[in-house]
Amino acid sequence: MWNKIALILLIVGGINWGLVGIFELDLVAWLFGGSGSLIARTVYILVAISAVWCISFLFRRDEEIALSASADR
């Protein structure tokens, strides 16, 4: 479950950064009242924590990832 949540947050963050790079639009900040708002900062922090969590995927063996994914279902 945690792996899926982390991946979803990373997808949100990646799409947001893509929008910033292409259109200069920070969707998270736009949705939540500016980049300094508490909710937007919380989303940014959760995306960062998710990124750190997903670093562990690089060091796991494929079997461990498959077992973890099947346990999440």
C-alpha positions as CSV (number, residue, x, y, z in Angstrom):
1,M,0.0,0.0,0.0
2,W,2.8,2.5,0.9
3,N,4.6,1.8,-2.4
4,K,1.4,2.6,-4.4
5,I,0.8,5.8,-2.4
6,A,4.4,6.9,-2.9
7,L,4.3,6.2,-6.6
8,I,1.0,8.1,-7.0
9,L,2.5,11.1,-5.2
10,L,5.6,10.9,-7.4
11,I,3.4,10.9,-10.5
12,V,1.6,14.0,-9.2
13,G,4.9,15.7,-8.5
14,G,6.3,14.7,-11.9
15,I,3.3,16.0,-13.8
16,N,3.4,19.2,-11.8
17,W,7.1,19.7,-12.6
18,G,6.4,19.0,-16.3
19,L,3.7,21.7,-16.2
20,V,6.1,24.1,-14.6
21,G,8.8,23.4,-17.2
22,I,6.5,23.5,-20.2
23,F,3.9,26.1,-19.3
24,E,5.3,27.8,-16.2
25,L,2.2,26.6,-14.3
26,D,2.6,25.2,-10.8
27,L,-0.7,23.3,-10.6
28,V,-0.3,22.4,-6.9
29,A,0.2,26.1,-6.0
30,W,-2.6,27.2,-8.3
31,L,-5.1,24.7,-6.8
32,F,-4.2,25.4,-3.2
33,G,-3.7,29.2,-3.1
34,G,0.0,29.7,-3.8
35,S,3.2,27.9,-3.2
36,G,3.4,29.3,0.3
37,S,0.1,27.9,1.5
38,L,0.1,25.2,4.1
39,I,-1.7,22.7,1.9
40,A,0.6,23.2,-1.1
41,R,3.7,23.0,1.1
42,T,2.3,19.7,2.6
43,V,1.8,18.3,-0.9
44,Y,5.4,19.3,-1.8
45,I,6.7,17.6,1.4
46,L,4.7,14.5,0.8
47,V,6.1,14.3,-2.7
48,A,9.6,14.7,-1.4
49,I,9.1,11.9,1.2
50,S,7.7,9.7,-1.5
51,A,10.8,10.3,-3.6
52,V,13.0,9.3,-0.7
53,W,10.9,6.2,-0.1
54,C,11.1,5.2,-3.8
55,I,14.9,5.4,-3.7
56,S,14.7,2.0,-2.0
57,F,13.2,0.6,-5.2
58,L,16.7,1.0,-6.8
59,F,18.3,-1.3,-4.3
60,R,15.6,-4.0,-4.1
61,R,15.8,-7.2,-6.1
62,D,13.0,-7.8,-8.6
63,E,11.6,-10.6,-6.5
64,E,11.2,-8.4,-3.4
65,I,9.4,-5.8,-5.5
66,A,7.0,-8.4,-6.9
67,L,6.4,-9.9,-3.4
68,S,5.7,-6.4,-2.1
69,A,3.4,-5.6,-4.9
70,S,1.4,-8.8,-4.5
71,A,1.2,-8.2,-0.7
72,D,-0.3,-4.7,-1.4
73,R,-3.3,-6.2,-3.2
